[in-house]
Amino acid sequence: MMSVRQFGLLYKTLIYAFMTGMIVMLIAFLATSVIWTVKRKWFNKYIKPLFLTSISMVFVPAYIHALAWMDLLNAIGIRGQVASILVMVMSLLPLGIMMSLFGLILAEDSMVEMGQLYTKDKCVLIKIIFPMAKPALVVGFAMSFVWTIQDYSIPSLFFVNTYALEIFSKYSSTNQPILPFIISLPMMLITLFILWVFIRRNKTIFSGLRKGLAKRAMPLSLPIWMVFLQFIALSFVMVQIIVPVLSLTVKVQTLDNLWTSLYLAYDEVVFTIILGVMTATVSVILATLLVSKVMRMDKNIKTIIGMLLLLPLAIPAPTVGIGLNFVFGRASMSFIYGTLWMPVFANIIRFLSFACMVMMAQHMRLDQSMLESAKIFQKNRFHGFYKVYVPMLSPGFLASFFLVFILTIGELSATLIVVPAGTSTITMRIYNYLHYGSSHLVAGLCLIILSIAIITGFFLIHLLAKSEV
Amino acid sequence: MRINAVEKKYNHQEVLKGIDLMVTSGERIVVMGPSGSGKTTLLRLIAGLERPDSGEIHMFDKIVSQPGKVMSPYKRQIGMVFQNATLWPFMSVEKNILFPMHKNEIKTQQNHIGALLDHLDIRRLLHTRPSDLSGGEAKRVAIARALVSNPKILLLDEPLTHLDRHSKEKITEAIDAFIIKNKSTLIYVTHDESEAKQLANSKYIIEDGFLIHENDI
């Protein structure tokens, strides 16, 4: 049973996650609302590159933001919960920007123009654009909330206790899987509820994106105080990009240090790449098979299966690791326990849902008549599958592969519990170092991961834009 | 309303060239022309949804549009219906219709609102969501929204296209009655000659970017 202290901790964690989610989406909405207020040329020249760079940082692990901000926050005396929320907001802001932009794309020009005919521009933003963007904003909030509630790496670096950390420490102290599982149940239920909201809303997003148009409406002219708020929000986006890059570069000091840090972590780098590639490959195969089956099912069954696919996101990361140890820790399963397959399974459980979401989105955007034409003209099933289905879905394959790959590289909470003895991922190495204070070696590794994450991010944006997922 | 030498380009292509037009209150004009000739652009310029590249638009003895300055659309006392109904999907039909009105106006204009709902046969739809309306119903709701605030200028962009006979009749009657009562100006864009005859009393054609007064109907 849960103790009073644990109830209190759960309550505190919920407030912490709620505040983080709200701040992320508030800044994101204010910043991205400039899409409707600045001239198109100006937007394309200055704001679009800023948003693209910010979104490309969506896969930068939160601990990199922590390392980048730590010294700065210490210097200005910000510590504990406030520091933890601030770093979490910075790491989730790219996600918020992405979801808010989705939402604003959904607001069609003609709907906004109709509003401009009858009311002030300020009211158009609040009464027309905001409600139309709301489904995506809610999803953005839900994702930020779930991410925050599951993460214990950032709070622990700022000495803040959270419920996810409680699950992990309970397992570490007792080595019993049942107790951590029981105390993780309330968190799973709350996360499930949030995900239920997510699944109800994301249909609107995917179908709405099909109608997304470039904005041609006349820019809204807002009162000065709203423009000021937009400016502040945009400054946050800029800071979120500049601080990690600049702070890590300063800490690394020289190019030699960068190479040294890479050389010293050679084993971890190789292990992490193998782990990432294996997890991503298996996830893409599973996602393709699952989604192609689900898409042919009845609407109600599709909703239920969609919900089931999201279920793993509700399981706290330490519980995934604990559960795997429990299942494969028996003598009969020893051929898997203690091998590379353990972290591969852990990451598949954690991130398969994301691969499925990307594949579903890709499926929904497919022109069904093209697939039907293939069915008529194909020589056999394999011919149609190979020549039409695969090429049409290839952006989805690549997008989900890189998505799972980069998420696996940054994963810590579950991997830490199941990783084979004597091996370690880059993230684990960095996390261990971080507790002993940051050095130029850690900064070097973080800079490398940051670069990989940003390059992957840009690549994914390019892929998604090309395939219009 | 007066339009003086208005020009508009899109991507270096001149859509409207030196448009001149003068309409007085109660006047009803129809603008015809082939697809892509600039009819909708002309309506959007009048509404203030586009900025002219040159020329001026005057309304009620004020300049409302010129290259450097455009008066906000909501200040122009305009009612407009686009080719699509463009009802806001997150509001009920009632909220869509009453959107242009202030709260106190809603109280004082109850008779006008009621008459409009009856004329367009949409009273029963008030609590419906736009996604549950047929094409004809959605267009009638859009017309109600355009007329509810008693606009001085009514801009209609092919409002009767793809509609059933019942909806066409209801809309035509409602517009006709509204203009007679309010002495509003009607600028109506259509491809259909019979619609033009029903609602307008003078006909203009846009050809090669020029607005030509063809005849009085």
Interface residues (C-beta under 8 A of the other chain):
Chain A: E108 S110 M111 E113 M114 G115 Q116 L117 Y118 T119 K120 D121 K127 I128 P131 M132 K134 A217 M218 S221
Chain B: A47 G48 L49 E50 R51 V70 S72 P73 Y74 I78 G79 M80 F82 N84 T86 W88 P89 F90 M91 F99 P100 S149
